[in-house]
Amino acid sequence: MSDDKTLGREYVDPVEFFRRTFLTEGLKELLDRTVRRVGGDANASPIINLQTNFGGGKTHSMLALWHLMSGTPVTKLSQEVQDLVAGRQLPAEVRRVVLVGTHLSPGSPTIKADGTEVRTLWGEMAWQLGGAAAYKLVAEADATGTNPGEELRHLVSAHAPCLILIDEWVAYARQLWGREDLPAGTFDTQFTFAQSLTEVVKTVPGAMLVISIPASHDPEKDPGVGGSAIEVGGPNGQEALQRLQNVVRRVADQWRPASSQESFEIVRRRLFVEPNASAIADISAVARQFTQFYARHAGEFPREVSDMAYETRIKAAYPLHPELFDRLYEDWSTLERFQMTRGVLRLMSSVVHALWVSQDASPMILPGTVPLDVPTVADTVGNFGSSLELLSQRATYLYSDANRYWYDTQASVTRKAADYADGLLRQTRPRRSRTPRKPGWSSFTRPRRTPRGLRTHPQCRSPVRRSSDGARRSGRIGTWSSS
């Protein structure tokens, strides 16, 4: 991991990092497994697969492991981390390796400060474990671009306890597809190495391997599964992803990403300081006023917003309204370029800054108070047009006029029309016969029945309902004809 000061102190300083990081249940479990594994617990999982959607917290979780094994005294870290490690002694030194596929070039060797020339992933891993001396164990395999074989076991055993983090492996491997002339070896050799590495780590006490794999999919082979093709990168990436999954899923335990409820605390802790007693009292008062307002106008809001549980959600999400979180995580996160928690943090950072500069006095940041007209906010959103289109299709209370968009307490005409059309479609859809078919009658079905009150228009064959004024209305919304 880089110590580049441009990253910000909260990323490069272990103490500040954990002070600003909310430990989700999944992250606690990951840290606990790692502490046990490097401490010599043979029952702890040796290999973890961090697989989630784009921007779902994989890199942040790896950074947490890197800082925990940095040698920083646990007593200096947050109380949550101290409680997690309590009663267990971390090794005095844990060798750390981080391989980021987007930061390594398969086509050009890297010259290290000591003059070592590294060509492959296994060469880079060896050098990070023990410098030039460790590199000599795999020097021949690195020079020829071939799997190091048994030398890999000697390498890992000689430098345990160790933590090996591999991120963006798919991005690295896809560059080797169809190439036989690159210093990094062939496409197939990548996965031979992956299999050898997982087998070695399983058998070496104190060795821990954490791999990040995108939760993307091949839309032709698996159209029902969501995911972003951006991280995978076309057919070459899809093949690399499938091959890597075949190796890793056999031996790795799966990591649990943050839940939607935990996301409140992640964003709040990263963007805002911890509230004191006075601020907590103010937050409680605001939450109570909102729920009381919803209760007084129960007919205009969803039923659940007046419950005590929703008041708790408001307190947890403050100063962001829970509805804004829901829209970002449930709707915006389905957009191709919106990166879940990372995207929410980036967007809300711009929103908070814009509202602070404008001295907005709203008690909470609501969906309607997001300043979409501010260039920095719009730029952060990225594909703003596609998100507006998606919201227009799904949001019941979103209105638009030319380039203006706003929310109202009344359902939009577009949404009402869509709901009415769906109702007509359900009415006119033929029902499957429940009567058992007799032998010899398999080619016959029950006659299609027209719903009561509807008949078929002789020209267009679509259902027509006669209105109170004698006009006939076809199944297409907004199409009327005189009788």
N, C-alpha and C positions, 0 to 999 in steps of 0.2 A: 504494500500500500504506500502511496506517495505521501511524503511529508511536505508537499508543496504548500507554502504559506497562503497561496491564493485560494486554497480550498476553504479557509476559515478555521478558526480555533476549535469549533465544535466538532470538526471532522478529524483533525490531526492530534488533538490532545485527548487521551483516554479519560481523564477526569471530567473534562467539559463534555465529551461525547456522551458518557453515561448520565451525566446530570440532565442533558437535554433529551435523552432517549427514554421512551416509555417501554417497559418490558412487557410485551404481550405474552400470553400463555405459550404461544409457539416459540417465541424468542427465549423465554425462560427455559423451556424444554431443550432447545438447541444448546444453550450455554451450559446447562446442567449435564447433558450428554458429553459435551466436549471436556468439561472439567473432569468427569469420571474417567473418560477414555484416556486422556493424556496422563492422568494420575495413576494409571495401571489397572483400572477396573476392566476385567476381561468380559464382563457382561454388558458393558456400554456399547452402543452402536458405533462401529468404526467408520461407516460411510453414510453420509446424509445427502439426499437429493433435494435441493431448493428449487422447486418448480412452481411457478405462479405466473400470472399475467405480467405484461410489460409494466414496469414501475411498481410492482407489488411488494417490494421490500427485500429482494434477494441480496442486492449489493449492500444494503444497510445491515443486514444480518451478518454477512461476511465481515463487514467492518467491525461489528461488535465482537466477533470471535478474535479478530486481529488485535484489537485493543485489550481484550481480556487476557490474552497470552503475551502481552508486551513486556511483562516483568514489572509493571506498575504495581506497587503494594495494594492489595485489595482494600485495605483500610482507607485508602484515599478515594476509592470509587464510591458511587452512590450507595445508599443504604439498601436498596433493592438488590444490588449485586453482592453486597456483603452478606445479606441474608441467604442469598442463593448459594454462595460458596462456603457458608458457615460450617465449621467442623471438618473441612477438607483442606489439605495442603496442596497448593499448586507446585509443580516442579520448579526448581530454581531457574531453569532455562528451558524454553520450548522453541525448537527451531521452526521458523515460519516460512512458508512459501506462498506466494500469490501469483497466479498465472491468469492474466486477462487477455483473452483472445483478440480484442480490438486494439490492444497496445503492443502486440507482437506481430512481426511480419514474417510469413512463411517464405517469402521470396528473397530476403536479405539477412545475412548473419548479423548478430549483435556483438560488438567488441566491448568487453567489460573493462573496468578501470585497471585490472591487473593484466590486461592483454589477452584474456581468454576469449576465443571466438566461439560463439554459441549459435547453433543452427535450428535446433528442434525444441519441442516442449520438454522432453526429458533432459536435454542438455541444460535448459534454463532452470528446471527444477533442481538438478544436481548442483548447479553453481550457487543457487540461493540457499541450499541446505548447508553447503560447506565450502564454498569458494572453489578455487582452482583444484585443491586436493580432492574434493568430492567429485568434481567434474571429470577427473581422470578415470573414474570408475565406468563412465559411460561415454568416454571420448570417442571410441571407435564407432559406437552405434550412432552418436551424434554426427560424426563426419560422414557416415554412409546413409544416414536417414532411415535406419532400420531399428526395430524394437530392441531395447537393451537386454531383454530376457532375464536370466538369473542375476545379472549384475544389478538389476533394479532392486532385488531383494536385499543384496548386500548394501546398497546405497541407503535405503530406508532404515534398515536395521542399525546401521552405524550412526544414524543421526536422530534416532528416536529418544525422547518423545518429540513428535513433530506434528505440525498442523499444516495441511496442504489445501489451499483454496484455489479452485479453478472456476473462473467466470468467463462467460462469452466463448465457450469452447466451440459451439456451433458456428459462430461467426468466424472463428479461425479455420475450422476444418473445411467449411464450404469453399474456401479459396483454393483448396487442393484438388477439388473435383476435376477429373480429366487431365490432370497435370502430372507428369512423371519427371519433370526437370527442376523442381524446386528444392532448395536445401533442407526444407522442413520435413521431407519424406513424402510418401504418397498418401492419398485419401484413405486407403485401406489400412495403412500402417497406424494411422491415428487411433483406430478402434481396436487394433491389436494391442497397442500401448495402453488404451483405456482398460481393456480386460486384464492385462498383466498388472496394472497399477492397483485395480480394485482387489485382485486376488492377493497381492503382496500386503496391502494395508490391512486386510482382514487377519493376516497371520502374524503381523508384527505388533507386539504389545506397545501401547503408547502412541501408535500412529493413528492419525485422524484425517479423513479425506472428506471435503465438502465441495460438492459440484453444483453449479447453477445451470439449469436447463430451462429454456423458454417453454411456457405452457401454450404453445401455438400448435396449429394443426394443418393438415392437408385438406383443403376444402373439398377436393374431389373425392377423397377417400373417406372423409369423416365430416360431412357437412353439418352435422348437428352439434358439433363442439365449438365453443367460442374460443377466440384467441386472436392474437395479432400477428400478421405475416411480416411486420416490420422487423421484429427481432430475429426471425428465421431467415428471411432473405431469399425467396424464390425457390426453384426446384432443387438447386444445389444444397441450400440450407435445409429444405425438407428432408432430403436424403440423409444429410449429416445428423439432423435431429432424430430421425428414426433409428439410425444405426447406433447413436449414442444412447438413446433410450433403451434399446435392446440390451446394451451392456449394463447400464447403471441400475435400471429398475429391478434386475434380478437380485442385486446384492445390497441395495441402499434402502434406508428407512426414509419415509417421506416427511417433509417438513410441513408444519401447519401455519399458513399465513394468518395475518391479522383478521379478526372478525370486524364486522361493520361497527359494532359498539366500541371495540378497542380503537378503531380509527379516530373516534372523537378525541381520545386522549393523546394519540400520536400527533395529530395536527395541532391541538391546543398547546402541548408542551413544546413543540418545535417553534411555534410562532409567538407565544405569549409567556410572560413570567408567571411564576406560581402566585395565585391570589393570597393575600393575607386575610385575617379574620374579618376586617371591614369589607373587603371586596367580596368575600364569600357571602356575607349578609346581603350585600347589594344584588349579587347574582340570584340568590334565593328569592328576593323580592321581585325581581324582574320575571323570573320563571313563574312565580305565583300569579302575577298580573296577567301574563299571557294565557295561562290555563283558565283563569277566571273569565277573561274576555272570550275565550273559545266556548266556555260553558254558557255564557249569557247569549251567545249567538250560535247555538248548537246546530241550527238548521243550515248554516252557511259554511260549516267546516266538517271535516271527517270526524266520525264519532270518537276515534281513539285519542284525539288531541286534547280532550277535556279530562282524561284520566290522570291519576296521580303518577302513573308510570311515565307518561309523556312529560310531566313536569320534571321528573328525574332526568329524562333525556335532554331537556333544555339546559339543565344545570351542567350536565356532562359536556355538552357541545358548546356552551357559551364561550365567546360572544357570537358564535355562528349558530344560526337556527338549524335544528335537526332536519328540516325539510330541504335546506340547501345541501346538507351532507347527502341526503338520500338522492337528490337529483344528480349530484356529482358522481356518487359511487354506483348508482343503479342505471342512470341514463348516459351521462357523459363518459363513463368508463368503458362503454361499449364502442365508442368512437375509435377509429383506427389509430390515431396519434395521441390519444389522451392516456396518460400513464398512471392510472389509478392513484395510489397514495402520493407518489412523486408529482404527478400532475396536479393533484389537489393542493399540495403544499406550495407548488410554484404559483398556481393561480391565486390562491388565497393570500399569499404574500403580496402579490401585486394589488389585490383588492383592498387589503388592510392599509397598505401604503397610500393608495389613492383616496380612500375614505378619511384617513388621518390628515392628509394634506388639505382636503376640502373641508375639514372640521365638521364632518357629518355627525349629528347628535342623536342618531337612531339608537334605541336601547339594545338592539341586536342587529347582526348582519343577516338580512333576509334575502331570498332570491330576487326580490324586486329592488333591493338596494345595491346590487352588484353593478358597479359603474361600467357597463359595457361600451360606453362612448369614450372611455379613456384609452388612448392608444396602447399603453403598457399592458392593460388588462386584455384588450383584444388580441395583442400580439402573443400573449401568454397562452390564450385559448388555442391559437393556431387555426384549426379548421372550424372557424366560427360558423361558416355557412352551413356545413353539414350538421353541426350540433343544433342550430336553430331549426333546420328542417326536421330533425329527429324529435325535438321538443314539440314542434307544431303538430306532429302526428300523434304524439302521446299525451300531451298536457291538455287537460280538460278546461283549464281557465286561462290559457295563453291566447292573447289576441295579437293581431298584426295588421298594420296598415302601411303599405309601401316599405320604408326602412324602419318603422317604429314597431316595437314589441312591448306589450305590457300584460300584467295579470289583472284579472277582475274576479269579483265574487260570483259572477254568473257564468255558467258554462258557455263556451264559445259556440257559435252557429256551426262551425266546421266540425267540432267534436259531436254536437247533437246530431248532425246529418250523418256522420260516420256511424254513430251508435244506432241510428234508425235504420241505416242500410244493413248493418250487421243483423239487426232484428228481423228485417225482411228476408235476409238470406237464410237465417235459421228457420223461419217459417216455411219457406218454399223448398228447403232441402228435403228430398225424398227419404222416407224412413225405410230401414231395412226390415224385411218381413221376418217376424218371429215364428211363423208357422212352418213346421218341418216339411221339407219338400218330399213328395212321394217319388218312388222310382219311375223313371220315364217322363217326369215333369221338370227335369233340371233346367231346361231352357226357358221356363216360364217364371215370372216373378209377379208379385202383387202389383196391380195397376197403381200408377202414381196418382195420389190424391191431392187435389187442390185444397189448401187450407180454407176453413170456413170463412166466408166473407170475401173470398178472392175468386176470380175466374180468369181465364186465359184470353188475352187480346188476340183476335184472329190474325193480325198482321205481324206482330213482333213476337208472339208466343210467350210474352212475359206476363207475370201476374198483374192484374189490374184491380184496384179497389175503387168502388164508386163512393165519391165523397158526398157530404150532406147537401151540396149545392147542385148535384147532378153531374159534376165533372168526373172524368175517369182518370185515375192516376196510375201510371205504369210503375214497374219495379225500379226503374232508374230514378233516383231522387231528383226532384225539380223538373221532371218532364210531365206535362199535363196535356190532355186533349179534350176537346168538347164532345158531348154525347151525340 
